[in-house]
Amino acid sequence: MSFVVDQVRRIDAQLDRFQISSLVTVPSSPILRSASEASHAFPSDGDQTRSLARITELQTVIKSLSTASSSQPLPRAAQLEQLIEQGALTSDTYGEEYEDEGRAAYKRGLEWLLVSKATAQTYGIILNTLLEQTIPLSDDIWYWDEVLGSYTYSGLYTVQTSPSRFWNWSKDVYADARSRLDSLRTNNVEERPDSKTLSDRWQQFYGLVKDSIRDRSIADMRLKAMSPLTLSRAEIRHKQKHLKRLRELSASGLGVLMDEALTFDPEDEGSVTPKDRSDTSDKEEWKSIVAKSVALMETVLRNVTILETGVSEFEDTVFTNVEEDPELVHSEEETSSRPIILATKLQQILAVHLPSHVAATENLSRQYGRPSVLTRYWFPATILLLSSSTLLRIFFNRRAEILSWIRELGVTTKDFWYNWVVQPIKKIVGTIRHDKDSEIAIMSKQSLQGDRASLERMVVDFAMDDSPNSKGRSLGEAEIAEVRAKVREGDLTPVLKAYERDLRKPLWGTVRGDLIRALLIQIQKTKVDVEVAIGGIDSLLKSQELVFGFVGLTPGVLVCLGTFRWLSGALGGRKGKSKGKKQGRMIRVLRNIDRILTAATPSNNGMLSYKEHGLLLCEVHVLRQNGQQVLPSEINRELLEEINDLVDFRTGVERQLRVVERIRWAYSKWLY
């Protein structure tokens, strides 16, 4: 929904308030003053029934013209024309002289209400049409800016448009040769057509074509001094100039309609009924506003596509034609016939002027806008078509390799998905459930216990065998238990003492075997110490087992996410624009709005001109459409309030600039 719908609904509500204050309630049964009046009130019951049916029909059409539907806020032009025709506003006044005065006034009021609501709906359709046709022009103007900014793009445009230029040149040459041939036949009337053969006639026509080409070459001698690239750039500037003129005229027409059409007293907007006025002429002023608005819409549609006029000339022409409208001037006093005249003009606007305006604008857009798809892509399409046989031959000769690549790609993708995504997920789930198969271990569980028990036995046996040499007696049970306890704590004192003693006499210790035995026990002790350290590392790994599982899953997930994002971006097209791009579009729109307001030349009362107001409305429409997709619903409602303040031309340029600045800092969280 755009500001056009809000404007139409606001006007529709104002029309209802005007009508409430002016209409007289229909009496359920007319009270006749005498029996003689009763006999002459209606010639027959059929006339009274026809009058009531007419009132009911008008009420039905008025209800259909109300803007209460949210699914279709604005009707189509054909539908609106059909509703106006259904109202059947004609100059037939049969039976009105027999009607009660209150009922006749009520019926005239309904006719005015029908015309007014139809005018409001037509107003909305025209505003929406101007918006939809003006906004794309900025994209075409930007396209020409980009082409002019690069000589490479300008040369590409020259190649793209070369067939069309050659075709136009060929048509001109053919037309000139044909006109020369007709002129030659006219001069030689007496010569019989059968006197020359077909070959002679073709030779004559070919000579005329050569003469035409030679004459055109001499006439275009000045253009030959310029390169084709220079001519193309001049053509681009010409098209861009006309597009800018069309956008300015459309924006000026939009501003004129927004500022001047259906502008009622703003003081009446908030009240249920309009304020009391001094006389009847003031109460009927809104009808004159409706009539002038119809003439204004018709004049804008007829003159907005005339590119030969400037903006100021266009505005002067519009207001002059409205003031001098013969139907509007002559119908000022004939109030009863004015709804009929306005209904006829509305039907003419919907059936003739609006389609003609749309067709003219589309024709100008095709003529001066960016080239068509066929023009832009015929060159690469031709290259692709000419090289298609070579490409097919390459594909056919390498079809086995291509099929093998496809199969290997599928197998690789399947293995990657299973080994790097599915398997890590299974291990993570197993770790959470404490499955035995998912535990991380770098050594067996019973390895340390066996090596420690072996070391303990080796030290005890060595101490028992060495005790007669060191102490002169065997060890008791208490001493053996003490040795076992020290070995568990890592103390090998008996072995180290014997080792130190044998080092004094290494040869004797080697012969006896005690030195070698002590060395082997120390090797076993080193092995136990290493296993203890590995056991600590093993415990640390087990405590962080879930972390390692997620680390193993991360590469596969990142690759999958990157692939999916690339595919969505490649296959999504314009419909798949990300939220960030829409935010960037909103920032650029705010920049354009600020630029329009800053460069504006306000009038004496500080308001924008019609053209600048129209350009502002186009940018605000784009801002509103993007805001619905970027901002949350409650924040978007607040933005709509700011937009209503921004498009209110009565507040002045200074206040509108402050509104733009408020939008920037208030919604920076969603824009940046």
Secondary structure as UniProt FT lines:
FT   HELIX           3..22
FT   HELIX           35..41
FT   HELIX           45..65
FT   HELIX           77..87
FT   TURN            94..95
FT   HELIX           96..98
FT   HELIX           101..148
FT   HELIX           151..187
FT   TURN            188..190
FT   HELIX           193..195
FT   HELIX           198..219
FT   HELIX           221..224
FT   HELIX           228..260
FT   TURN            261..262
FT   HELIX           266..268
FT   TURN            269..270
FT   HELIX           280..283
FT   HELIX           285..303
FT   TURN            304..305
FT   TURN            307..308
FT   HELIX           311..323
FT   HELIX           326..330
FT   TURN            335..337
FT   HELIX           338..348
FT   HELIX           349..353
FT   HELIX           354..368
FT   HELIX           373..386
FT   HELIX           388..397
FT   HELIX           399..417
FT   HELIX           418..422
FT   HELIX           423..432
FT   TURN            433..434
FT   HELIX           436..438
FT   TURN            445..446
FT   HELIX           447..470
FT   HELIX           477..488
FT   TURN            489..490
FT   HELIX           493..504
FT   HELIX           506..512
FT   HELIX           514..543
FT   HELIX           545..572
FT   HELIX           573..576
FT   HELIX           579..598
FT   TURN            604..605
FT   HELIX           610..630
FT   HELIX           633..647
FT   HELIX           649..651
FT   HELIX           653..666
FT   HELIX           668..671
//
